[in-house]
């Protein structure tokens, strides 16, 4: 049985406009040395890095080439919040 339930949690995201890289935190903050390994998915359209802790839990996602892959409203909201 599949259950869909809407969860309301704050989204923590950073965006570097010059590098066109965004980071979406699934756990925030990430402790120093909290990332045990990173899995990289690379394609000609961009790169996705998934950071995992020692137990294999996903801590966050880094999206390189974010303008091509994330909603413009999300990136603009992050830029506006950082100013």
JOUR-V623340 format. One record per residue. N is the residue number from 1. RES is the residue in three letters. PHI is phi in whole degrees, 0 to 359 (* if undefined). Layout:
n	res	phi
N	RES	PHI
N	RES	PHI
//
This chain:
n	res	phi
1	UNK	*
2	UNK	255
3	UNK	241
4	UNK	251
5	UNK	221
6	UNK	281
7	UNK	252
8	UNK	250
9	UNK	226
10	UNK	293
11	UNK	267
12	UNK	251
13	UNK	216
14	UNK	241
15	UNK	215
16	UNK	256
17	UNK	297
18	UNK	293
19	UNK	274
20	UNK	53
21	UNK	232
22	UNK	242
23	UNK	232
24	UNK	253
25	UNK	275
26	UNK	261
27	UNK	225
28	UNK	220
29	UNK	281
30	UNK	269
31	UNK	298
32	UNK	306
33	UNK	62
34	UNK	284
35	UNK	278
36	UNK	272
37	UNK	203
38	UNK	235
39	UNK	258
40	UNK	250
41	UNK	247
42	UNK	243
43	UNK	221
44	UNK	289
45	UNK	260
46	UNK	151
47	UNK	227
48	UNK	234
49	UNK	248
50	UNK	249
51	UNK	267
52	UNK	239
53	UNK	273
54	UNK	296
55	UNK	269
56	UNK	89
57	UNK	282
58	UNK	285
59	UNK	264
60	UNK	185
61	UNK	232
62	UNK	254
63	UNK	245
64	UNK	269
65	UNK	82
66	UNK	300
67	UNK	301
68	UNK	277
69	UNK	239
70	UNK	244
71	UNK	299
72	UNK	305
73	UNK	296
74	UNK	294
75	UNK	297
76	UNK	294
77	UNK	297
78	UNK	293
79	UNK	298
80	UNK	296
81	UNK	290
82	UNK	281
83	UNK	273
//
